[in-house]
């Protein structure tokens, strides 16, 4: 395991280990982690929903800018459109960067952490000491005649799979009955029916193909919902060919991740996609664009009147000071 994955896997392995010790269920532990991540992302999702409504409100003004240069060809016209659009956004206090990529970034961080933790279940999840790990490694390498360096990050998973066959070869003073029990329980917990959460779907397509399929379908739910919503709210933007590409980008990424990484990460991705869909539908119902826009207009009106009152007070104060100076 590289130093980076080792560093990021340590806290996730500890969290996963604590949850597993409390629930005695590996999949439930992944579910809890996923729910926690989605809860962290709720404020960001609300902000994105409001920014999306504001962008929709400004789209009419953007269309007017484009219409003004409709008959003009060339790069200069495009630059004028971009310049005036940016000036509009600046006046309205809107930035496309506010839409943010925090959800994707956080998901990737969690995936990398879980990736490292799932590849190192003995040292990261069970947190077996250096002495125990060295005994396990030494016996496994000698008995199986393998080069640990060539196995790289997979050696702990391979050791876990062979543990039952090698159990009587370990030094019982180091690998005690308690340690053996923990490893055996973890091995059982990493298997759900015929699904071994440590295996990679592309290496066991027959049993694990369901993981990438569910990952793609669950991601497609949110993508199609957002696409249909965009078509309804902003027909002009929906005509953009890139919208169609973006609709299928997330499902494709989900399938790629789920088919090339351990099934445990695929399960995390599926759960995350489902929760994301539920969150998206719920926020769309709770924060309808019409209501958000109306609220924004009220806030802007209050803010504008507050500024006007402040200006009036400053002018009145300056006039009073000038009058006082004239009297003096």
Secondary structure, DSSP 8 states (H G I E B T S, - for coil): --HHHHHHHHHHHHHHHHHHHHHS-HHHHHHHHHHHHHHHHHHHHHHHHHHHHHHHHHHHHHHHHHHHTTT--SHHHHHHHHHHHHHHHHHHT--GGGG--HHHHHHHHHHHHHHHHHHTIIIIIS---HHHHHHHHHHHHHHHT--HHHHGGGHHHHHHHHHHHHGGGS-TTTS-HHHHHHHHHHHHHTEETTEETTSBGGGSHHHHHHHHHHHHHHHHHHHHHHHHHHHHH-HHHHTSHHHHHHHHHHHHHHHHHHHHSBHHHHHHHHHHHHHHHHHHHHHHHHT-HHHHHHHHHHHHHHHHHHHHHHHHHHHHHHHHHHHHHHH-
